[in-house]
Each structure stands twice: as C-alpha cells, then as structure tokens.
Amino acid sequence: MGAAAGLGLMLPGVAHANSIQQLSGPVFVNRRFASVGTAVNPGDVVTVAHGGSVAFTVDQDAYLLRGGTTLKIESDENSVIKGLRLLTGALLGVFGQGEKRIYTRTATIGIRGTGLYLDTATDKTYFCTCYGETELRVQGMNSRVMTATHHNAVMIHTPPSGKNKIQGMAGFEYHTDDELRATESLQGRKVPFDN
C-alpha cells in the first residue's frame, strides 16, 4: 500500500504534533479537506475516501487509517481522549501510556500502551493485538484479555441473526510489521518485538 511505503521513510526518534504526517487520496477532518500538517485533535472525526490512507498523531498515539474508514476521536470536556469510535473501515493504532477504549459496532476494546489492528465489515470484524494487552468485549459474550508479544488475532463474526462468535486465527492478516514500525516511529518509538 502506498501509505505504508511512505510511512517507512519517516525518521525514527522524531515525535510530531497532533497532525497528519502522510496521506494519499482524499482525507477529511471534520468534513473539511485535509493535507499533510492538518491538525487532528481530541473531538475530531477523520474520514478517508476509498482507495486512500492517512497516518497521523494525537497526543502519545499514532494511527494509520485505510480507505473507507471513519474514526471519531472522543474527548472529555478538557479535550482529553476518552475513546475512539471506529464507525467504518480499518485502523492500525499504537498507543502511549494511559487507558483508552475503542468502540466498534459489536465490540469494545480496552487498551493501554499497546499496538493493535482492527478491520470492520458488516458481518465480521478482524482484530489483532499486535503487542501488549487488550481487553475484548463482544456483545453477548464474556470479556477476554488478549496478550501478545508478536500478534494475537481473532475474527469476530456478527451474523444478522443469531449470536456473535469469536474465531481464533492461526496468523495475522491485513497489516504488516513494517506498518507497525513506521507508525511507532511517528512518536519516536520502536515496536517492542524489535528490542
């Protein structure tokens, strides 16, 4: 993917302000066209047109969104991120210290200083704890803690009728270690599996 190649050119050790670092195709922040350097802050909504991508930083976190993605960065009255709402599409995120939650149509994921990948569709959601620890809560099911040093992935099936089901995956898909490395480098960090 073009954004992944571009992300690989980012210099490690350089932390950036809350802004877009790379993009391809049309990207919008709060329904306005965005470009490299456009600010992204708690409370904003980032949308990527189909076929595009965007990489940006907010506070201690960094994100890569695929085409067809809409992400709302929810904040409290003090403009502190309290959660992320992935409305559509795919998100690769690497997170600094502090607890956050990611909400999808069928699942809530508790995160703390970890890396993860989510890819949502109408009838299923692919979720990978790339490293660190997450808590996965799927509607109608008990929560489960997922830990990983190098990828722990599941597919969450959400049929139109019937119960949700979680299927373990033998490997990881849809994202790469190089994308994780490049995204962490936006915050001047390295992925833990390279240490």
C-alpha positions in Angstrom: 0.0 0.0 0.0 1.3 3.5 -0.9 0.9 4.9 2.6 2.9 2.1 4.1 5.8 2.7 1.8 5.7 6.4 2.6 5.5 5.7 6.3 8.6 3.7 6.1 10.5 6.9 5.1 9.7 8.6 8.4 12.7 9.2 10.6 12.6 7.3 13.9 13.0 9.3 17.0 11.1 12.3 15.8 7.8 13.0 17.6 5.3 15.1 15.8 2.5 17.4 16.9 -1.2 16.4 16.6 -1.3 16.4 12.9 -1.4 14.4 9.6 2.0 13.1 8.7 1.2 11.2 5.5 -1.8 10.8 3.2 -2.9 9.5 -0.1 -6.3 10.2 -1.8 -9.0 12.4 -0.3 -8.9 12.7 3.5 -11.2 14.8 5.6 -11.0 16.1 9.2 -14.4 17.3 10.4 -15.7 17.1 6.8 -13.0 19.5 5.6 -10.3 18.5 3.1 -7.1 17.8 4.9 -3.4 17.8 3.8 -0.1 16.9 5.4 0.2 19.1 8.5 -3.6 19.5 9.1 -4.3 19.4 12.9 -6.1 16.3 14.3 -7.2 16.8 17.9 -9.4 15.1 20.5 -13.0 15.5 19.4 -12.3 15.4 15.7 -13.7 13.0 13.1 -11.2 11.7 10.4 -12.6 10.2 7.2 -10.6 8.5 4.4 -12.1 8.1 1.0 -12.0 4.6 -0.6 -8.5 3.9 -2.1 -6.8 6.4 0.2 -5.0 6.3 3.5 -3.8 8.6 6.3 -1.2 8.5 9.1 -1.5 11.0 11.9 -0.5 11.5 15.6 -2.6 12.6 18.5 -1.0 13.1 22.0 1.1 9.9 22.6 -0.7 7.8 20.0 -0.2 7.3 16.2 -2.7 5.9 13.7 -2.9 4.6 10.2 -6.3 4.5 8.6 -7.2 2.6 5.4 -9.5 3.8 2.7 -13.2 3.8 3.5 -12.6 4.5 7.2 -14.3 7.0 9.6 -12.8 7.4 13.1 -14.2 9.7 15.8 -11.8 10.7 18.5 -14.0 11.1 21.5 -12.9 13.5 24.2 -14.0 14.8 27.6 -14.7 18.5 28.5 -10.9 19.0 28.9 -10.1 17.8 25.4 -8.6 14.6 26.8 -9.1 11.5 24.6 -11.5 9.2 26.3 -12.1 6.8 23.4 -12.1 6.1 19.7 -15.2 5.1 17.8 -14.4 3.2 14.6 -17.5 3.8 12.5 -16.3 2.1 9.4 -13.1 0.7 7.9 -9.7 -0.2 9.2 -7.4 1.2 11.9 -3.8 0.4 12.9 -3.0 2.1 16.2 -0.1 2.4 18.5 -0.7 3.9 21.9 1.3 5.6 24.6 0.6 5.4 28.3 -3.0 5.7 29.7 -6.1 3.7 29.3 -8.5 4.2 26.3 -11.3 2.3 24.7 -12.1 1.6 21.1 -15.7 1.1 20.1 -17.0 -0.7 17.1 -20.5 -1.8 16.1 -20.2 -5.1 18.0 -17.1 -4.8 20.3 -15.4 -2.6 22.8 -11.6 -2.9 23.2 -9.8 -1.7 26.3 -6.2 -0.7 25.5 -3.2 0.6 27.4 0.2 1.2 25.8 -0.2 -1.4 23.0 -0.4 -1.8 19.3 -3.4 -3.2 17.5 -5.2 -3.5 14.2 -9.0 -3.5 13.5 -10.8 -4.1 10.2 -14.6 -3.9 10.3 -17.2 -5.2 7.9 -20.9 -5.6 8.2 -20.8 -9.3 9.2 -17.4 -9.6 10.8 -14.5 -7.7 12.5 -10.9 -8.7 12.3 -9.0 -7.8 15.5 -5.3 -8.2 16.3 -3.5 -7.4 19.5 -0.1 -6.8 17.8 1.7 -6.4 21.1 0.8 -5.6 24.7 -2.5 -6.4 26.3 -6.1 -5.6 25.4 -9.5 -6.5 26.8 -12.0 -7.6 24.2 -15.7 -7.3 25.0 -18.1 -8.6 22.3 -21.8 -8.0 22.7 -23.5 -11.1 24.3 -20.2 -12.7 25.3 -17.8 -12.7 28.3 -14.8 -10.3 28.0 -11.4 -11.8 27.2 -8.0 -10.5 27.8 -5.7 -10.8 24.8 -1.9 -10.6 25.2 0.8 -10.7 22.6 4.4 -10.1 22.1 4.0 -10.6 18.3 0.3 -10.7 17.1 -2.7 -12.5 18.6 -5.6 -12.2 16.1 -9.3 -13.2 16.1 -12.2 -12.9 13.7 -15.5 -11.7 15.3 -18.4 -13.0 13.3 -21.6 -10.9 13.6 -24.4 -12.6 11.7 -27.6 -10.6 11.1 -29.5 -13.0 13.3 -28.0 -15.3 15.9 -25.2 -14.9 18.4 -21.8 -13.3 17.8 -18.9 -15.8 17.6 -15.1 -15.3 18.0 -12.8 -17.5 15.9 -9.0 -17.7 16.7 -6.7 -17.0 13.8 -3.5 -19.1 13.1 -1.6 -16.0 12.0 -2.1 -12.3 11.4 -3.5 -10.7 8.2 -4.3 -7.3 6.6 -1.4 -5.4 8.2 2.4 -5.8 8.4 5.2 -5.4 11.0 6.7 -2.7 8.8 3.5 -0.7 9.1 3.7 -1.0 12.9 7.3 0.0 12.9 6.6 3.1 10.7 3.6 4.1 12.8 5.5 3.8 16.1 8.3 5.9 14.5 5.9 8.8 14.2 6.1 9.0 18.0 9.9 8.3 18.1 9.3 4.8 19.5 10.2 1.3 18.4 8.0 -1.8 18.3 8.7 -4.0 21.4 9.3 -7.1 19.3 12.4 -5.4 17.7 14.0 -4.7 21.2 
